[in-house]
C-alpha cells in the first residue's frame, strides 16, 4: 500500500463516537486518546491508576472520563465491563507491559501474556455486545520472533525469558485479531477487528526490566533512534478511523517498519496461522473463564 503521509491532522471528525483506550494515561495511549478527543469523540481512559488517569485527562482538550481497569486482574476486567451501559463505537486494546521480570497477575498468569493478551481477550469479549464499529489491538513487530506454547502459555514448565514472553504475547495479539475477525465475519457482524503497531516509539514501556544497565541502554536508544509517542500513535489512530478491511495490520511505512507514516503492513507467517489462532482462542476462554458471544462459531 502506498504511503499517504497520514498524520493525526488527517483524522476525520469523531463526533458522536464513544471510544475506550486502555492504558491511556501514558505511552502511546495518551496521544491516541488526546487526538481522538480533540476530534470530537467521547473518550474513556481505562487505566489501572485512577490518579494518573485524572492527571492525563487534565491534559486532554475534549470530552473524556476516567474509569479504573487493571488488565492483570480479571475481577477488575469484569467489574469494568459490568458497569458499561449503551453503545461503544471503538475499543482500543492499547495497555501493555514489556520485558518484565518474572511476575504473575492476580489470577496466576505470567504477567506479559496475562496483561497483553488474556486481559484484553476477556475485556473484548465482555464488551463485544456493545461494540458497533471496531476493535483495535496494539501488537508489535516483536511478534516476528514469537511462538505460542499452548501447553505452557504461562511459563510454568520452561525457564522464563522475558523477551520471549513478550514476543509470545504480541504474537497472541495478532492471532486474537485474526480469530476475532473470522468469527465476526461468520456471525454476519459488521464489526471489524484490526491490529496496529507503533514501530519504535519512545515511551515508558521500555523501562520495566528492573535492570539498571538495560534501562540505560534503552534510554540511549530512545534518544537517538526512536520516534515520538505522537508519531507512534499514528498507526493506532489510522486503524481506529480509516475504512480498511477487518484483520488488517497497520504500522509505520519506513526504516524496517520502526518509524514513519501509517500503512497496511505484513506480518510473520505464524501470525496468519488460522488453526493456531482458533486453538489459542479456545485456551484463552478456558483460562479466563470468559465465554465469547461468538463461541458457537467454529
MILO-111938 format. One record per residue (C-alpha): residue number from 0; residue in one letter; x, y, z. Coordinates in pm, whole numbers, plus 50000, padded with zeros to 5 digits. Layout:
{num=NUM&residu=A&x=X&y=Y&z=Z}
...
This chain:
{num=0&residu=X&x=50000&y=50000&z=50000}
{num=1&residu=X&x=50139&y=50341&z=49903}
{num=2&residu=X&x=50217&y=50569&z=50198}
{num=3&residu=X&x=49985&y=50867&z=50232}
{num=4&residu=X&x=50197&y=51052&z=50491}
{num=5&residu=X&x=49886&y=51042&z=50710}
{num=6&residu=X&x=49902&y=51214&z=51049}
{num=7&residu=X&x=49661&y=51292&z=51329}
{num=8&residu=X&x=49581&y=51616&z=51143}
{num=9&residu=X&x=49404&y=51395&z=50887}
{num=10&residu=X&x=49185&y=51230&z=51149}
{num=11&residu=X&x=48819&y=51272&z=51045}
{num=12&residu=X&x=48562&y=51405&z=51287}
{num=13&residu=X&x=48492&y=51161&z=51568}
{num=14&residu=X&x=48184&y=51348&z=51691}
{num=15&residu=X&x=47922&y=51114&z=51833}
{num=16&residu=X&x=48163&y=50827&z=51878}
{num=17&residu=X&x=48240&y=50667&z=52213}
{num=18&residu=X&x=48591&y=50521&z=52237}
{num=19&residu=X&x=48774&y=50330&z=52510}
{num=20&residu=X&x=49154&y=50341&z=52518}
{num=21&residu=X&x=49316&y=50108&z=52769}
{num=22&residu=X&x=49636&y=50237&z=52925}
{num=23&residu=X&x=49550&y=50589&z=52810}
{num=24&residu=X&x=49737&y=50777&z=53082}
{num=25&residu=X&x=50086&y=50732&z=52933}
{num=26&residu=X&x=50288&y=50595&z=52642}
{num=27&residu=X&x=50120&y=50598&z=52302}
{num=28&residu=X&x=49784&y=50565&z=52474}
{num=29&residu=X&x=49785&y=50929&z=52584}
{num=30&residu=X&x=49845&y=51092&z=52242}
{num=31&residu=X&x=49597&y=50844&z=52095}
{num=32&residu=X&x=49330&y=50949&z=52343}
{num=33&residu=X&x=49421&y=51317&z=52307}
{num=34&residu=X&x=49386&y=51315&z=51927}
{num=35&residu=X&x=49055&y=51128&z=51932}
{num=36&residu=X&x=48906&y=51356&z=52198}
{num=37&residu=X&x=49019&y=51667&z=52011}
{num=38&residu=X&x=48848&y=51525&z=51701}
{num=39&residu=X&x=48520&y=51513&z=51892}
{num=40&residu=X&x=48495&y=51163&z=52040}
{num=41&residu=X&x=48386&y=51091&z=52394}
{num=42&residu=X&x=48696&y=50922&z=52535}
{num=43&residu=X&x=48705&y=50675&z=52819}
{num=44&residu=X&x=49052&y=50647&z=52967}
{num=45&residu=X&x=49063&y=50293&z=53109}
{num=46&residu=X&x=49357&y=50296&z=53349}
{num=47&residu=X&x=49497&y=50099&z=53641}
{num=48&residu=X&x=49591&y=50409&z=53840}
{num=49&residu=X&x=49295&y=50650&z=53854}
{num=50&residu=X&x=49503&y=50939&z=53993}
{num=51&residu=X&x=49741&y=50916&z=53697}
{num=52&residu=X&x=49441&y=50885&z=53469}
{num=53&residu=X&x=49290&y=51204&z=53609}
{num=54&residu=X&x=49620&y=51386&z=53558}
{num=55&residu=X&x=49626&y=51267&z=53197}
{num=56&residu=X&x=49264&y=51373&z=53147}
{num=57&residu=X&x=49355&y=51724&z=53261}
{num=58&residu=X&x=49594&y=51746&z=52963}
{num=59&residu=X&x=49325&y=51649&z=52711}
{num=60&residu=X&x=49117&y=51913&z=52535}
{num=61&residu=X&x=48787&y=51742&z=52476}
{num=62&residu=X&x=48524&y=51517&z=52626}
{num=63&residu=X&x=48679&y=51244&z=52836}
{num=64&residu=X&x=48632&y=51048&z=53155}
{num=65&residu=X&x=48849&y=50813&z=53361}
{num=66&residu=X&x=48750&y=50461&z=53468}
{num=67&residu=X&x=48954&y=50210&z=53666}
{num=68&residu=X&x=49072&y=49898&z=53484}
{num=69&residu=X&x=49350&y=49661&z=53582}
{num=70&residu=X&x=49406&y=49414&z=53298}
{num=71&residu=X&x=49622&y=49200&z=53526}
{num=72&residu=X&x=49316&y=49125&z=53741}
{num=73&residu=X&x=49016&y=48958&z=53580}
{num=74&residu=X&x=48788&y=49073&z=53862}
{num=75&residu=X&x=48872&y=49432&z=53761}
{num=76&residu=X&x=48808&y=49350&z=53394}
{num=77&residu=X&x=48468&y=49203&z=53479}
{num=78&residu=X&x=48378&y=49497&z=53703}
{num=79&residu=X&x=48466&y=49743&z=53426}
{num=80&residu=X&x=48258&y=49554&z=53169}
{num=81&residu=X&x=47964&y=49505&z=53407}
{num=82&residu=X&x=47935&y=49881&z=53456}
{num=83&residu=X&x=47929&y=49956&z=53085}
{num=84&residu=X&x=47595&y=50070&z=52950}
{num=85&residu=X&x=47496&y=50166&z=52598}
{num=86&residu=X&x=47686&y=50152&z=52272}
{num=87&residu=X&x=48062&y=50160&z=52229}
{num=88&residu=X&x=48199&y=50266&z=51892}
{num=89&residu=X&x=48563&y=50158&z=51927}
{num=90&residu=X&x=48764&y=49959&z=52179}
{num=91&residu=X&x=49139&y=50023&z=52157}
{num=92&residu=X&x=49334&y=49750&z=52337}
{num=93&residu=X&x=49649&y=49953&z=52396}
{num=94&residu=X&x=49772&y=49888&z=52751}
{num=95&residu=X&x=50065&y=49655&z=52791}
{num=96&residu=X&x=50388&y=49563&z=52962}
{num=97&residu=X&x=50721&y=49470&z=52802}
{num=98&residu=X&x=51035&y=49281&z=52904}
{num=99&residu=X&x=50935&y=49249&z=53268}
{num=100&residu=X&x=51098&y=49025&z=53529}
{num=101&residu=X&x=50906&y=48707&z=53601}
{num=102&residu=X&x=50580&y=48810&z=53764}
{num=103&residu=X&x=50225&y=48678&z=53787}
{num=104&residu=X&x=49890&y=48853&z=53754}
{num=105&residu=X&x=49625&y=48839&z=54026}
{num=106&residu=X&x=49491&y=48526&z=53853}
{num=107&residu=X&x=49826&y=48349&z=53834}
{num=108&residu=X&x=49903&y=48418&z=53467}
{num=109&residu=X&x=50252&y=48516&z=53354}
{num=110&residu=X&x=50236&y=48896&z=53363}
{num=111&residu=X&x=50301&y=48971&z=52995}
{num=112&residu=X&x=50063&y=48717&z=52842}
{num=113&residu=X&x=49815&y=48792&z=53120}
{num=114&residu=X&x=49814&y=49167&z=53065}
{num=115&residu=X&x=49883&y=49199&z=52694}
{num=116&residu=X&x=49661&y=48916&z=52572}
{num=117&residu=X&x=49437&y=48745&z=52829}
{num=118&residu=X&x=49318&y=49066&z=52995}
{num=119&residu=X&x=49230&y=49220&z=52660}
{num=120&residu=X&x=49076&y=48894&z=52538}
{num=121&residu=X&x=48840&y=48895&z=52836}
{num=122&residu=X&x=48765&y=49267&z=52809}
{num=123&residu=X&x=48688&y=49250&z=52437}
{num=124&residu=X&x=48451&y=48957&z=52464}
{num=125&residu=X&x=48270&y=49101&z=52766}
{num=126&residu=X&x=48218&y=49432&z=52584}
{num=127&residu=X&x=48155&y=49284&z=52240}
{num=128&residu=X&x=47772&y=49307&z=52258}
{num=129&residu=X&x=47811&y=49684&z=52295}
{num=130&residu=X&x=48068&y=49743&z=52017}
{num=131&residu=X&x=47931&y=49892&z=51695}
{num=132&residu=X&x=48237&y=49966&z=51480}
{num=133&residu=X&x=48571&y=49804&z=51558}
{num=134&residu=X&x=48825&y=49658&z=51797}
{num=135&residu=X&x=49183&y=49780&z=51757}
{num=136&residu=X&x=49453&y=49576&z=51929}
{num=137&residu=X&x=49805&y=49709&z=51962}
{num=138&residu=X&x=50064&y=49447&z=51865}
{num=139&residu=X&x=50436&y=49484&z=51791}
{num=140&residu=X&x=50698&y=49399&z=51534}
{num=141&residu=X&x=50841&y=49183&z=51812}
{num=142&residu=X&x=50577&y=48924&z=51724}
{num=143&residu=X&x=50808&y=48807&z=51444}
{num=144&residu=X&x=51035&y=48635&z=51696}
{num=145&residu=X&x=50748&y=48487&z=51892}
{num=146&residu=X&x=50593&y=48144&z=51921}
{num=147&residu=X&x=50287&y=48021&z=52108}
{num=148&residu=X&x=50329&y=47741&z=52358}
{num=149&residu=X&x=49975&y=47614&z=52409}
{num=150&residu=X&x=50084&y=47370&z=52679}
{num=151&residu=X&x=50290&y=47628&z=52867}
{num=152&residu=X&x=50143&y=47968&z=52787}
{num=153&residu=X&x=50228&y=48091&z=53139}
{num=154&residu=X&x=50591&y=47972&z=53153}
{num=155&residu=X&x=50535&y=47718&z=53428}
{num=156&residu=X&x=50736&y=47442&z=53256}
{num=157&residu=X&x=51002&y=47645&z=53076}
{num=158&residu=X&x=51278&y=47863&z=53213}
{num=159&residu=X&x=51142&y=48217&z=53198}
{num=160&residu=X&x=51282&y=48450&z=52932}
{num=161&residu=X&x=51136&y=48800&z=52944}
{num=162&residu=X&x=51183&y=48891&z=52577}
{num=163&residu=X&x=51046&y=48557&z=52458}
{num=164&residu=X&x=50746&y=48603&z=52687}
{num=165&residu=X&x=50687&y=48948&z=52540}
{num=166&residu=X&x=50718&y=48817&z=52184}
{num=167&residu=X&x=50468&y=48541&z=52261}
{num=168&residu=X&x=50219&y=48795&z=52396}
{num=169&residu=X&x=50250&y=49016&z=52087}
{num=170&residu=X&x=50204&y=48720&z=51854}
{num=171&residu=X&x=49897&y=48634&z=52061}
{num=172&residu=X&x=49759&y=48983&z=51993}
{num=173&residu=X&x=49773&y=48922&z=51617}
{num=174&residu=X&x=49628&y=48572&z=51639}
{num=175&residu=X&x=49348&y=48707&z=51858}
{num=176&residu=X&x=49268&y=48971&z=51595}
{num=177&residu=X&x=49271&y=48709&z=51320}
{num=178&residu=X&x=49032&y=48474&z=51501}
{num=179&residu=X&x=48807&y=48755&z=51624}
{num=180&residu=X&x=48762&y=48877&z=51267}
{num=181&residu=X&x=48696&y=48526&z=51140}
{num=182&residu=X&x=48422&y=48477&z=51398}
{num=183&residu=X&x=48271&y=48820&z=51341}
{num=184&residu=X&x=48254&y=48754&z=50968}
{num=185&residu=X&x=48092&y=48414&z=51011}
{num=186&residu=X&x=47842&y=48566&z=51254}
{num=187&residu=X&x=47747&y=48827&z=50994}
{num=188&residu=X&x=47868&y=49115&z=51211}
{num=189&residu=X&x=47981&y=49446&z=51062}
{num=190&residu=X&x=48225&y=49498&z=51350}
{num=191&residu=X&x=48589&y=49486&z=51242}
{num=192&residu=X&x=48894&y=49356&z=51426}
{num=193&residu=X&x=49214&y=49539&z=51333}
{num=194&residu=X&x=49569&y=49525&z=51468}
{num=195&residu=X&x=49827&y=49802&z=51470}
{num=196&residu=X&x=50180&y=49857&z=51592}
{num=197&residu=X&x=50357&y=50185&z=51669}
{num=198&residu=X&x=50703&y=50095&z=51546}
{num=199&residu=X&x=50981&y=50209&z=51776}
{num=200&residu=X&x=50834&y=50491&z=51982}
{num=201&residu=X&x=50996&y=50643&z=52289}
{num=202&residu=X&x=50766&y=50567&z=52584}
{num=203&residu=X&x=50785&y=50444&z=52942}
{num=204&residu=X&x=50724&y=50090&z=52814}
{num=205&residu=X&x=51097&y=50040&z=52763}
{num=206&residu=X&x=51184&y=50080&z=53131}
{num=207&residu=X&x=51022&y=49781&z=53302}
{num=208&residu=X&x=51318&y=49541&z=53312}
{num=209&residu=X&x=51428&y=49639&z=53665}
{num=210&residu=X&x=51783&y=49616&z=53529}
{num=211&residu=X&x=51966&y=49949&z=53555}
{num=212&residu=X&x=52210&y=49875&z=53272}
{num=213&residu=X&x=51941&y=49760&z=53032}
{num=214&residu=X&x=51727&y=50062&z=53114}
{num=215&residu=X&x=52023&y=50292&z=53049}
{num=216&residu=X&x=52086&y=50130&z=52710}
{num=217&residu=X&x=51717&y=50171&z=52624}
{num=218&residu=X&x=51729&y=50537&z=52724}
{num=219&residu=X&x=52018&y=50598&z=52484}
{num=220&residu=X&x=51842&y=50405&z=52205}
{num=221&residu=X&x=51522&y=50602&z=52263}
{num=222&residu=X&x=51710&y=50928&z=52236}
{num=223&residu=X&x=51885&y=50851&z=51906}
{num=224&residu=X&x=51663&y=50603&z=51722}
{num=225&residu=X&x=51303&y=50618&z=51843}
{num=226&residu=X&x=51026&y=50831&z=51705}
{num=227&residu=X&x=50800&y=51032&z=51934}
{num=228&residu=X&x=50500&y=50887&z=52111}
{num=229&residu=X&x=50278&y=51110&z=51894}
{num=230&residu=X&x=50427&y=50951&z=51581}
{num=231&residu=X&x=50385&y=50607&z=51739}
{num=232&residu=X&x=50016&y=50680&z=51791}
{num=233&residu=X&x=49955&y=50738&z=51418}
{num=234&residu=X&x=49905&y=50371&z=51320}
{num=235&residu=X&x=49659&y=50323&z=51608}
{num=236&residu=X&x=49464&y=50634&z=51508}
{num=237&residu=X&x=49465&y=50520&z=51146}
{num=238&residu=X&x=49339&y=50174&z=51244}
{num=239&residu=X&x=49066&y=50328&z=51459}
{num=240&residu=X&x=48934&y=50568&z=51196}
{num=241&residu=X&x=49001&y=50457&z=50838}
{num=242&residu=X&x=48791&y=50236&z=50613}
{num=243&residu=X&x=49021&y=49933&z=50596}
{num=244&residu=X&x=48939&y=49561&z=50590}
{num=245&residu=X&x=48895&y=49353&z=50901}
{num=246&residu=X&x=49209&y=49169&z=51016}
{num=247&residu=X&x=49426&y=49445&z=50866}
{num=248&residu=X&x=49759&y=49521&z=51032}
{num=249&residu=X&x=49871&y=49883&z=51037}
{num=250&residu=X&x=50224&y=50004&z=51108}
{num=251&residu=X&x=50484&y=50263&z=51006}
{num=252&residu=X&x=50598&y=50263&z=50644}
{num=253&residu=X&x=50971&y=50324&z=50682}
{num=254&residu=X&x=51301&y=50209&z=50835}
{num=255&residu=X&x=51217&y=49839&z=50867}
{num=256&residu=X&x=50874&y=49926&z=51000}
{num=257&residu=X&x=51015&y=50109&z=51301}
{num=258&residu=X&x=50915&y=50465&z=51212}
{num=259&residu=X&x=50724&y=50658&z=50951}
{num=260&residu=X&x=50366&y=50709&z=50843}
{num=261&residu=X&x=50085&y=50453&z=50884}
{num=262&residu=X&x=50015&y=50199&z=50615}
{num=263&residu=X&x=49898&y=49839&z=50588}
{num=264&residu=X&x=50192&y=49613&z=50667}
{num=265&residu=X&x=50277&y=49245&z=50655}
{num=266&residu=X&x=50317&y=49002&z=50942}
{num=267&residu=X&x=50504&y=48682&z=51018}
{num=268&residu=X&x=50360&y=48358&z=50883}
{num=269&residu=X&x=50295&y=48249&z=51242}
{num=270&residu=X&x=50057&y=48544&z=51281}
{num=271&residu=X&x=49843&y=48412&z=50995}
{num=272&residu=X&x=49808&y=48058&z=51132}
{num=273&residu=X&x=49430&y=48012&z=51140}
{num=274&residu=X&x=49440&y=47685&z=51334}
{num=275&residu=X&x=49674&y=47822&z=51600}
{num=276&residu=X&x=49450&y=48128&z=51630}
{num=277&residu=X&x=49149&y=47902&z=51689}
{num=278&residu=X&x=49329&y=47692&z=51949}
{num=279&residu=X&x=49462&y=47998&z=52130}
{num=280&residu=X&x=49109&y=48141&z=52143}
{num=281&residu=X&x=48974&y=47823&z=52299}
{num=282&residu=X&x=49258&y=47812&z=52553}
{num=283&residu=X&x=49200&y=48178&z=52637}
{num=284&residu=X&x=48834&y=48108&z=52708}
{num=285&residu=X&x=48935&y=47823&z=52936}
{num=286&residu=X&x=49197&y=48026&z=53124}
{num=287&residu=X&x=48990&y=48343&z=53168}
{num=288&residu=X&x=48652&y=48178&z=53219}
{num=289&residu=X&x=48507&y=48427&z=52969}
{num=290&residu=X&x=48280&y=48266&z=52714}
{num=291&residu=X&x=48265&y=48474&z=52400}
{num=292&residu=X&x=47930&y=48562&z=52243}
{num=293&residu=X&x=48093&y=48423&z=51928}
{num=294&residu=X&x=48193&y=48092&z=52087}
{num=295&residu=X&x=47946&y=47883&z=51886}
{num=296&residu=X&x=48116&y=47978&z=51562}
{num=297&residu=X&x=48378&y=47722&z=51461}
